Amino acid sequence: MISLIILMGIGILFIRLLFIPDASKEEIECISNNSKLYVNMGCRLCENQRDILGNHFGLIDILDCSLFPYVCMENEIRVFPTWIIKNETHLGILSLEELKELAGCK
């Protein structure tokens, strides 16, 4: 029974990964130029956001509030993940499509 549950979980993850939309390098650079992502070490939702960004995660402008708490306090960041896109605050996980649209990268 446990094996079946594990296999189902792996199958769902695989199918989910197949249908995650991707973005071009230019679109990711555009998102990065127009946004900043605030995360906190150990934040489960931040890990989900990282998964959505996939291989592009390292190209995004990211600040970890557990390492720089004073910066987050100054910017009134209290929820993670938080995106600042074109000087507007967006709380929670955003899809690549949402990021492209909000950053004006479509």
C-alpha positions as protocol buffer text, in pm:
chain_id: "A"
residue {
  index: 1
  type: MET
  ca { x: 0 y: 0 z: 0 }
}
residue {
  index: 2
  type: ILE
  ca { x: 279 y: 243 z: 89 }
}
residue {
  index: 3
  type: SER
  ca { x: 456 y: 160 z: -238 }
}
residue {
  index: 4
  type: LEU
  ca { x: 142 y: 246 z: -431 }
}
residue {
  index: 5
  type: ILE
  ca { x: 113 y: 583 z: -254 }
}
residue {
  index: 6
  type: ILE
  ca { x: 479 y: 661 z: -326 }
}
residue {
  index: 7
  type: LEU
  ca { x: 439 y: 567 z: -693 }
}
residue {
  index: 8
  type: MET
  ca { x: 127 y: 781 z: -722 }
}
residue {
  index: 9
  type: GLY
  ca { x: 312 y: 1075 z: -566 }
}
residue {
  index: 10
  type: ILE
  ca { x: 605 y: 1037 z: -806 }
}
residue {
  index: 11
  type: GLY
  ca { x: 363 y: 1011 z: -1099 }
}
residue {
  index: 12
  type: ILE
  ca { x: 177 y: 1327 z: -998 }
}
residue {
  index: 13
  type: LEU
  ca { x: 505 y: 1516 z: -957 }
}
residue {
  index: 14
  type: PHE
  ca { x: 628 y: 1398 z: -1298 }
}
residue {
  index: 15
  type: ILE
  ca { x: 304 y: 1503 z: -1470 }
}
residue {
  index: 16
  type: ARG
  ca { x: 311 y: 1838 z: -1291 }
}
residue {
  index: 17
  type: LEU
  ca { x: 666 y: 1903 z: -1408 }
}
residue {
  index: 18
  type: LEU
  ca { x: 571 y: 1827 z: -1767 }
}
residue {
  index: 19
  type: PHE
  ca { x: 305 y: 2095 z: -1767 }
}
residue {
  index: 20
  type: ILE
  ca { x: 493 y: 2375 z: -1591 }
}
residue {
  index: 21
  type: PRO
  ca { x: 531 y: 2650 z: -1851 }
}
residue {
  index: 22
  type: ASP
  ca { x: 882 y: 2764 z: -1919 }
}
residue {
  index: 23
  type: ALA
  ca { x: 1027 y: 3103 z: -2002 }
}
residue {
  index: 24
  type: SER
  ca { x: 1301 y: 3212 z: -2236 }
}
residue {
  index: 25
  type: LYS
  ca { x: 1629 y: 3351 z: -2106 }
}
residue {
  index: 26
  type: GLU
  ca { x: 1520 y: 3697 z: -2227 }
}
residue {
  index: 27
  type: GLU
  ca { x: 1192 y: 3673 z: -2035 }
}
residue {
  index: 28
  type: ILE
  ca { x: 1374 y: 3565 z: -1718 }
}
residue {
  index: 29
  type: GLU
  ca { x: 1622 y: 3853 z: -1756 }
}
residue {
  index: 30
  type: CYS
  ca { x: 1327 y: 4090 z: -1801 }
}
residue {
  index: 31
  type: ILE
  ca { x: 1160 y: 3951 z: -1485 }
}
residue {
  index: 32
  type: SER
  ca { x: 1486 y: 3984 z: -1292 }
}
residue {
  index: 33
  type: ASN
  ca { x: 1543 y: 4342 z: -1412 }
}
residue {
  index: 34
  type: ASN
  ca { x: 1194 y: 4446 z: -1300 }
}
residue {
  index: 35
  type: SER
  ca { x: 1157 y: 4254 z: -975 }
}
residue {
  index: 36
  type: LYS
  ca { x: 1306 y: 4136 z: -648 }
}
residue {
  index: 37
  type: LEU
  ca { x: 1207 y: 3822 z: -460 }
}
residue {
  index: 38
  type: TYR
  ca { x: 1220 y: 3817 z: -80 }
}
residue {
  index: 39
  type: VAL
  ca { x: 1242 y: 3472 z: 79 }
}
residue {
  index: 40
  type: ASN
  ca { x: 1318 y: 3326 z: 420 }
}
residue {
  index: 41
  type: MET
  ca { x: 1530 y: 3017 z: 481 }
}
residue {
  index: 42
  type: GLY
  ca { x: 1312 y: 2717 z: 564 }
}
residue {
  index: 43
  type: CYS
  ca { x: 999 y: 2872 z: 410 }
}
residue {
  index: 44
  type: ARG
  ca { x: 803 y: 2592 z: 241 }
}
residue {
  index: 45
  type: LEU
  ca { x: 622 y: 2831 z: 5 }
}
residue {
  index: 46
  type: CYS
  ca { x: 958 y: 2982 z: -93 }
}
residue {
  index: 47
  type: GLU
  ca { x: 1076 y: 2633 z: -186 }
}
residue {
  index: 48
  type: ASN
  ca { x: 763 y: 2592 z: -401 }
}
residue {
  index: 49
  type: GLN
  ca { x: 841 y: 2924 z: -572 }
}
residue {
  index: 50
  type: ARG
  ca { x: 1195 y: 2801 z: -636 }
}
residue {
  index: 51
  type: ASP
  ca { x: 1053 y: 2484 z: -794 }
}
residue {
  index: 52
  type: ILE
  ca { x: 832 y: 2692 z: -1024 }
}
residue {
  index: 53
  type: LEU
  ca { x: 1133 y: 2899 z: -1132 }
}
residue {
  index: 54
  type: GLY
  ca { x: 1332 y: 2580 z: -1189 }
}
residue {
  index: 55
  type: ASN
  ca { x: 1668 y: 2633 z: -1358 }
}
residue {
  index: 56
  type: HIS
  ca { x: 1599 y: 3007 z: -1373 }
}
residue {
  index: 57
  type: PHE
  ca { x: 1605 y: 3048 z: -993 }
}
residue {
  index: 58
  type: GLY
  ca { x: 1970 y: 3157 z: -991 }
}
residue {
  index: 59
  type: LEU
  ca { x: 1899 y: 3433 z: -1243 }
}
residue {
  index: 60
  type: ILE
  ca { x: 1636 y: 3605 z: -1028 }
}
residue {
  index: 61
  type: ASP
  ca { x: 1727 y: 3892 z: -792 }
}
residue {
  index: 62
  type: ILE
  ca { x: 1664 y: 3727 z: -452 }
}
residue {
  index: 63
  type: LEU
  ca { x: 1716 y: 3846 z: -97 }
}
residue {
  index: 64
  type: ASP
  ca { x: 1701 y: 3598 z: 191 }
}
residue {
  index: 65
  type: CYS
  ca { x: 1550 y: 3775 z: 490 }
}
residue {
  index: 66
  type: SER
  ca { x: 1699 y: 3525 z: 734 }
}
residue {
  index: 67
  type: LEU
  ca { x: 2042 y: 3656 z: 630 }
}
residue {
  index: 68
  type: PHE
  ca { x: 1947 y: 4025 z: 597 }
}
residue {
  index: 69
  type: PRO
  ca { x: 1658 y: 4084 z: 841 }
}
residue {
  index: 70
  type: TYR
  ca { x: 1720 y: 4459 z: 865 }
}
residue {
  index: 71
  type: VAL
  ca { x: 1664 y: 4500 z: 489 }
}
residue {
  index: 72
  type: CYS
  ca { x: 1333 y: 4316 z: 513 }
}
residue {
  index: 73
  type: MET
  ca { x: 1224 y: 4520 z: 815 }
}
residue {
  index: 74
  type: GLU
  ca { x: 1308 y: 4844 z: 632 }
}
residue {
  index: 75
  type: ASN
  ca { x: 1099 y: 4727 z: 335 }
}
residue {
  index: 76
  type: GLU
  ca { x: 817 y: 4599 z: 561 }
}
residue {
  index: 77
  type: ILE
  ca { x: 848 y: 4243 z: 426 }
}
residue {
  index: 78
  type: ARG
  ca { x: 656 y: 4014 z: 663 }
}
residue {
  index: 79
  type: VAL
  ca { x: 516 y: 3743 z: 434 }
}
residue {
  index: 80
  type: PHE
  ca { x: 720 y: 3497 z: 230 }
}
residue {
  index: 81
  type: PRO
  ca { x: 765 y: 3475 z: -57 }
}
residue {
  index: 82
  type: THR
  ca { x: 714 y: 3842 z: -143 }
}
residue {
  index: 83
  type: TRP
  ca { x: 777 y: 3986 z: -486 }
}
residue {
  index: 84
  type: ILE
  ca { x: 840 y: 4355 z: -549 }
}
residue {
  index: 85
  type: ILE
  ca { x: 766 y: 4404 z: -918 }
}
residue {
  index: 86
  type: LYS
  ca { x: 779 y: 4752 z: -1067 }
}
residue {
  index: 87
  type: ASN
  ca { x: 750 y: 4898 z: -715 }
}
residue {
  index: 88
  type: GLU
  ca { x: 433 y: 4697 z: -640 }
}
residue {
  index: 89
  type: THR
  ca { x: 417 y: 4430 z: -369 }
}
residue {
  index: 90
  type: HIS
  ca { x: 284 y: 4084 z: -456 }
}
residue {
  index: 91
  type: LEU
  ca { x: 251 y: 3826 z: -176 }
}
residue {
  index: 92
  type: GLY
  ca { x: 283 y: 3452 z: -220 }
}
residue {
  index: 93
  type: ILE
  ca { x: 376 y: 3220 z: -502 }
}
residue {
  index: 94
  type: LEU
  ca { x: 354 y: 3351 z: -858 }
}
residue {
  index: 95
  type: SER
  ca { x: 361 y: 3146 z: -1177 }
}
residue {
  index: 96
  type: LEU
  ca { x: 602 y: 3226 z: -1460 }
}
residue {
  index: 97
  type: GLU
  ca { x: 307 y: 3357 z: -1661 }
}
residue {
  index: 98
  type: GLU
  ca { x: 205 y: 3590 z: -1378 }
}
residue {
  index: 99
  type: LEU
  ca { x: 564 y: 3709 z: -1336 }
}
residue {
  index: 100
  type: LYS
  ca { x: 600 y: 3778 z: -1709 }
}
residue {
  index: 101
  type: GLU
  ca { x: 274 y: 3974 z: -1714 }
}
residue {
  index: 102
  type: LEU
  ca { x: 340 y: 4176 z: -1396 }
}
residue {
  index: 103
  type: ALA
  ca { x: 696 y: 4258 z: -1503 }
}
residue {
  index: 104
  type: GLY
  ca { x: 582 y: 4359 z: -1854 }
}
residue {
  index: 105
  type: CYS
  ca { x: 781 y: 4081 z: -2020 }
}
residue {
  index: 106
  type: LYS
  ca { x: 518 y: 3940 z: -2258 }
}
